[in-house]
Amino acid sequence: MPALLDRMQNELNALHSRGRFRSLIGTNERCGTQIEYGNELLLNLSSNDYLGIGSRHDLFQNFLERYSNYPDHYNLTSSSSRLLTGNSQLYALLESKLAHLYKRQAALVFNSGYHANTGILPALTNRHDLVLSDKLNHASIIDGSRIADATFKRYRHLDYQHLETLLKQTRENISRSSSSANRFSAWTEIWPT
Ligand SMILES: Cc1ncc(COP(=O)(O)O)c(C=O)c1O
């Protein structure tokens, strides 16, 4: 398949020439808000481990101790999707605790924010819906909206007149509209004080 390989090589070259080629960065120790890169300790502004829980060795130790007490309850893989045979009772326990904590009827745990957005948006919308999303919404909201059957449009960042225009243009054909929440974690904004 040389044509395919050629195309892929051209795309890689184009990414290089635009300075958009990405590669994985090797990092060392991570501790709360700090990360070791090379020999330097840097402030980590690109993590979502806001509370530093991911590097709490005491929590990890605690998990391992519990694991050794109840090896039958913890497996190294769920072995299949939760709808098949991968639904550990621990999920049910966690979800009922979360529902109780947040005073909701029920809770559903996703592996990550990415999975939540790509799972929820197609589940809540159908082809009669319109999803309007800020251009700088997290990439997972964009992916989730693309997977969904709904009509999907993006308005310019924080431009609510553009949002209104899109809404007026599209709403006649749509029975339900939903506008996605704005969170721009992939983008840093500095506002004048
Ligand atoms: C709004 C929003 N959605 C999704 C994500 C992705 O979350 P995860 O890294 O858990 O996939 C983030 C991450 O910061 C986010 O801010």
The ligand as a Gaussian input file, in Angstrom:
#p B3LYP/6-31G(d) Opt

LIG

0 1
 C      -14.179000      19.526000      30.622000
 C      -13.220000      18.380000      30.529000
 N      -13.620000      17.252000      29.903000
 C      -12.785000      16.191000      29.790000
 C      -11.512000      16.209000      30.313000
 C      -10.616000      14.993000      30.107000
 O      -10.487000      14.318000      31.260000
 P       -9.528000      13.013000      31.323000
 O       -8.115000      13.532000      31.283000
 O       -9.900000      12.384000      32.632000
 O       -9.865000      12.137000      30.142000
 C      -11.061000      17.337000      30.970000
 C       -9.681000      17.342000      31.508000
 O       -9.226000      18.288000      32.114000
 C      -11.932000      18.449000      31.091000
 O      -11.546000      19.553000      31.726000

